[in-house]
Amino acid sequence: MRTNEITEFVTFLEKERNDSPHTVKAYARDLEAFAEFCQDFYGGPWTWAGVDRLAVRGFLAAGQQRGLSKRSLARALSAVRTFYRFLNTTRGVEVNPARAARTPKLDRTLPTYLEHTTRGPGQKSETEQLFELAEQRADAGGFREIRDLAMLETFYSTGMRLSELVGLNDADLDLVSDQVKVRGKGKKERIVPIGSRAQAALRKYLQYRDRLFRGARPVFVNQLGKRLTPRGVQIAMKRLFAGLARGKNLHVHALRHSFATHLLDAGADLRSVQELLGHASLGTTQVYTHTSVERLKEVYHQAHPRA
């Protein structure tokens, strides 16, 4: 059930907050389900301003009965809370019936990341395998393979999100000063350093791109010269992940996780990693410390004489 308010809210998420397409669709779906629930719950005419906390609790309970996961319920509650903050700003709705609802406690899972250490002599780490594969394909291939290597290097060198990479424009790159301007959630901008290998891959790709397509453009384009979609980037990275033993279990966000984990393993401080990732809260970044602790345990058991 899509109301005018939900439509306006979706536009706000897309245009003002710069949320990812996945988040926008999920929030829209949650709010449409909530509107349908309210229709049944009140059994007659109702307004957003008239919704109370009992309706929110009933909505969450109904979702739990349908077998929704804690994560899905937490996201739905977040959607309703954010929607009511939007209504307060745009419609003067003073109530927020979701404010008092308790967020389901989520089971914390460690992020998936690329192994960057070898398991034994003569072996290569997952990170080495992935980049060697991408480089070989770029050397033997054409536009698509050269572009895919540049995207892989950019992801791993900067730790940016999928939506941030897709949104990059030529003006955001400053390869002379070794940095890139990233527009994150809520259109917040941050400057992130970019490494020499990523710069080399980008320069090669941009030269190739400029021979095929002329004029100002997004950084990463498809074979028609149009801005790559998030789905297009996912498919490109999946082609590269397929060359790894556990490639089927890897996704684009694993590169962002790898960026953070590898920096922390090498001694980077948490605050710096938070700034590089564009996290609003340090607590969001702290999940990577758990991963690093697991790595420390592994080193401990391998090196300590009585471990």
C-alpha positions in Angstrom: 0.0 0.0 0.0 1.9 3.1 -1.3 0.7 6.4 0.1 1.7 9.9 -1.0 3.8 10.2 2.1 5.7 7.0 1.4 6.3 8.2 -2.2 7.7 11.5 -0.9 9.9 9.7 1.6 11.3 7.4 -1.0 12.3 10.4 -3.1 13.9 11.9 0.0 16.0 8.8 0.5 17.1 8.7 -3.1 17.7 12.4 -3.7 18.6 13.9 -0.3 20.1 11.1 1.8 21.7 9.4 -1.1 20.9 6.0 0.2 21.7 2.9 -1.8 19.0 1.5 -4.1 18.9 -1.6 -1.9 18.1 0.4 1.2 15.5 2.5 -0.6 13.7 -0.5 -1.9 13.8 -2.3 1.5 12.5 0.8 3.4 9.7 1.3 0.8 8.7 -2.3 1.1 8.7 -2.2 4.9 6.5 1.0 5.0 4.1 -0.3 2.4 3.7 -3.5 4.6 3.2 -1.2 7.7 0.5 0.8 5.9 -1.3 -2.4 5.0 -1.1 -3.6 8.6 -2.4 -0.3 9.9 -5.4 -0.5 7.5 -6.3 -3.9 9.0 -5.3 -2.9 12.6 -7.6 0.1 12.7 -10.4 -1.4 10.6 -11.3 1.9 9.0 -10.0 5.4 8.2 -6.7 6.2 9.8 -3.9 8.7 9.5 -0.1 8.6 10.0 -0.5 11.1 12.9 -3.0 8.8 14.6 -0.8 5.7 14.6 0.2 4.6 18.1 2.8 2.4 19.6 0.4 -0.5 19.9 0.2 -0.6 16.1 4.0 -0.7 15.8 4.3 -3.5 18.3 1.6 -5.4 16.5 3.3 -5.0 13.2 6.6 -6.3 14.6 4.8 -9.2 16.3 3.1 -10.1 13.0 6.4 -10.1 11.3 7.9 -12.4 13.9 5.0 -14.8 13.5 5.6 -14.9 9.7 9.2 -16.0 10.4 11.0 -12.7 9.6 14.6 -12.6 10.9 15.7 -10.3 13.7 17.7 -8.3 11.1 14.6 -7.8 8.9 12.5 -6.7 11.9 15.2 -4.3 13.0 15.3 -2.8 9.5 11.5 -2.5 9.4 11.5 -0.7 12.8 14.3 1.6 11.6 12.2 2.4 8.4 9.2 3.4 10.5 11.3 5.5 12.9 13.1 7.3 10.0 9.8 7.8 8.2 8.2 9.5 11.2 11.2 11.8 11.6 10.6 12.7 7.9 6.9 13.4 8.6 7.8 15.6 11.5 10.0 17.8 9.3 7.7 17.8 6.2 4.2 17.5 7.7 4.5 18.6 11.3 3.6 15.2 12.6 4.7 15.4 16.3 4.3 11.7 17.3 6.8 8.9 16.5 5.1 5.7 17.7 8.3 3.7 16.8 10.5 5.6 19.2 9.7 3.5 22.3 9.8 0.2 20.5 12.8 -2.0 21.4 15.1 -2.9 18.5 15.6 -6.7 18.3 19.0 -7.7 19.5 21.0 -8.9 16.5 23.5 -11.7 16.5 26.8 -10.1 15.7 28.4 -11.8 12.7 32.0 -11.2 11.6 32.3 -9.6 8.2 33.6 -11.6 5.3 37.0 -10.5 4.1 39.9 -11.7 1.9 42.7 -13.6 3.6 45.9 -11.6 3.2 48.3 -14.1 4.8 49.5 -17.4 3.3 48.7 -20.8 4.8 52.1 -22.2 4.0 55.4 -21.9 2.1 54.9 -21.4 -1.7 51.2 -20.6 -1.3 49.6 -17.3 -2.2 47.0 -15.4 -0.1 43.5 -14.8 -1.4 44.3 -11.2 -1.9 47.3 -12.0 -4.0 45.4 -14.6 -6.0 42.6 -12.2 -6.8 44.8 -9.3 -7.9 47.0 -11.6 -10.0 43.9 -13.0 -11.8 42.6 -9.5 -12.4 45.9 -8.3 -13.7 46.3 -11.3 -16.1 42.8 -10.7 -17.5 43.5 -7.0 -18.0 46.8 -7.7 -19.8 45.1 -10.2 -22.1 41.7 -8.5 -22.4 40.2 -5.3 -23.6 38.1 -2.5 -22.2 36.0 -4.6 -19.8 38.9 -6.4 -18.2 41.0 -3.2 -17.8 37.9 -1.5 -16.3 37.3 -4.4 -13.9 40.9 -4.2 -12.6 40.6 -0.5 -12.1 37.3 -1.0 -10.1 38.9 -3.8 -8.0 41.9 -1.7 -7.2 39.8 1.3 -6.3 37.5 -0.7 -4.0 40.4 -2.2 -2.1 42.5 1.0 -2.1 39.8 3.3 -0.7 37.3 1.0 1.1 34.4 2.8 -0.5 30.9 1.4 -0.7 29.3 0.1 -3.9 27.1 3.1 -4.3 30.0 5.5 -3.7 32.1 3.9 -6.5 29.2 3.9 -8.9 28.7 7.7 -8.2 32.3 8.7 -8.9 32.8 11.4 -11.5 36.0 12.5 -13.2 36.1 15.6 -11.1 36.3 13.5 -8.0 39.6 12.0 -8.9 42.8 13.8 -8.0 45.5 11.4 -9.0 48.2 14.1 -8.8 47.5 14.5 -5.1 46.8 10.8 -4.6 43.3 11.2 -3.4 39.6 10.8 -4.3 36.5 12.7 -3.1 33.8 10.3 -2.0 30.1 11.1 -1.5 28.7 8.9 1.2 25.4 8.4 3.0 23.5 11.6 3.4 25.6 13.2 0.7 28.5 13.6 3.2 31.8 14.1 1.4 35.1 12.8 2.5 38.6 12.7 1.0 40.3 9.3 0.9 43.9 8.6 -0.1 44.3 6.2 -3.1 47.3 4.0 -3.5 49.8 3.8 -6.4 48.6 0.6 -7.8 45.1 1.8 -7.9 46.2 5.0 -9.6 48.1 3.1 -12.2 45.1 0.9 -13.0 42.9 4.0 -13.2 45.2 5.9 -15.5 45.3 2.9 -17.9 41.6 2.5 -17.8 40.8 6.2 -18.2 43.1 6.4 -21.3 41.3 3.4 -22.8 37.9 4.9 -21.9 38.7 8.3 -23.4 39.7 6.7 -26.7 36.3 5.0 -26.9 34.0 7.7 -25.4 34.5 11.5 -25.5 33.1 14.2 -23.2 32.6 14.6 -19.4 31.4 11.4 -17.8 31.2 9.2 -14.8 34.4 7.4 -14.0 33.2 3.9 -14.5 31.0 3.2 -17.6 29.7 0.2 -19.4 30.5 -0.7 -23.0 28.0 1.8 -24.3 29.6 4.7 -22.4 26.8 5.0 -19.8 27.4 5.0 -16.0 27.7 1.5 -14.6 24.8 0.4 -12.4 25.4 -1.2 -9.0 24.3 -4.5 -10.6 26.8 -4.1 -13.4 29.6 -3.6 -10.8 28.4 -6.6 -8.8 28.5 -8.8 -11.9 32.0 -7.6 -12.8 33.4 -8.4 -9.4 31.7 -11.8 -9.3 33.6 -12.6 -12.5 36.8 -12.0 -10.6 35.7 -13.7 -7.4 34.9 -16.8 -9.4 38.6 -17.5 -9.7 39.0 -18.0 -5.9 38.2 -21.3 -4.1 35.4 -19.6 -2.0 34.5 -17.1 -4.7 30.8 -18.0 -4.5 30.7 -16.8 -0.9 32.2 -13.4 -1.7 30.4 -10.2 -2.6 31.5 -6.7 -3.4 31.2 -5.5 0.2 34.0 -8.1 1.1 36.4 -5.7 -0.5 35.4 -2.9 1.9 35.6 -5.4 4.8 39.1 -6.4 3.6 40.2 -2.8 3.4 39.3 -2.2 7.1 40.5 -5.5 8.4 43.8 -5.4 6.7 44.5 -1.8 7.9 43.7 -2.8 11.5 45.8 -5.9 11.3 48.7 -3.7 10.2 48.3 -1.4 13.2 46.1 1.4 11.9 44.1 3.0 14.7 40.3 2.7 14.9 39.5 6.4 14.5 41.5 6.7 11.3 39.7 3.6 9.8 36.4 5.1 10.9 37.2 8.3 8.9 38.3 6.4 5.9 35.2 4.3 5.8 32.9 7.3 6.4 31.2 5.7 9.5 29.1 8.2 11.6 29.6 6.0 14.7 32.8 4.4 16.0 30.7 1.5 17.1 30.0 0.6 13.5 33.7 0.4 12.8 34.4 -1.7 15.9 33.0 -4.8 14.3 36.4 -5.1 12.5 38.3 -5.3 15.7 36.6 -8.6 16.4 38.0 -9.8 13.1 41.4 -8.6 14.0 41.2 -10.4 17.3 40.5 -13.6 15.5 43.6 -13.0 13.4 45.7 -12.3 16.6 44.5 -15.6 18.1 45.6 -17.4 14.9 49.1 -15.8 15.1 49.2 -16.6 18.8 48.4 -20.3 18.4 50.9 -20.6 15.6 53.8 -18.7 17.3 53.5 -19.3 21.1 55.5 -22.3 22.2 52.9 -23.5 24.7 49.8 -22.4 22.9 
